[in-house]
Amino acid sequence: VIADSNHGFKMIGVGELVAHELLGGSSDLLEPFRYSRYAQGKLHPVSNSPFPWS
């Protein structure tokens, strides 16, 4: 699994979340990116962003 936000200021935080997930933990922040979303047909999580393109 490679998790890279491609933004330097986020990489440490994303790495910590992914490491926690790989060790059997879970994170609400990573939930929208789970692999099972494809089988469930839930491909587009609802955005809370104020920007229409995100």
N, C-alpha and C positions, 0 to 999 in steps of 0.2 A: 504494500500500500504506500503510495506517495501522496502526501498532503502538502501542497505548497501553494500558498495564497498568492505568490509572486510579488509580494509587497514586504520588504524587509522588516517593517515594524510589526507585522502580524506573524512572522514565521515562528518565533519562539512560542507564542500562545497557541498557535495551531499545532505545533509539534507536541506540546504538553497535552493537549486534548487528544490527539491521535495516540500518543503513548499510553494514556490512561485507558482509551478504548481497546487498544491491542492487549492490554493486561487484564481485560475482562470487565472493565468499568463501562459506564455509559455517560453520555453527555447530551443534554437537551440542545446544545448549540450545534452538535453534529447530526442530530436527528433528521433534518431535512435532506441530508446528503447520504443517507443509508442506502445500501445496495437493494434492499427489499422493496424500495419505492417503485422500481421498474415492474416487478411482479404484481404489485398492488395497484399499478396504474396511477400513482400519485407523483407525477413527475415535476409539477410546478408548485412549490410551496408558496403560500400567501406571503407577500412582502409587506413589511412594516415600514419600508423606506418612503420618505417623502418625494423621492424622485421617480417619475413614471418609467424610466428605462431600467430600473432594478427590481 
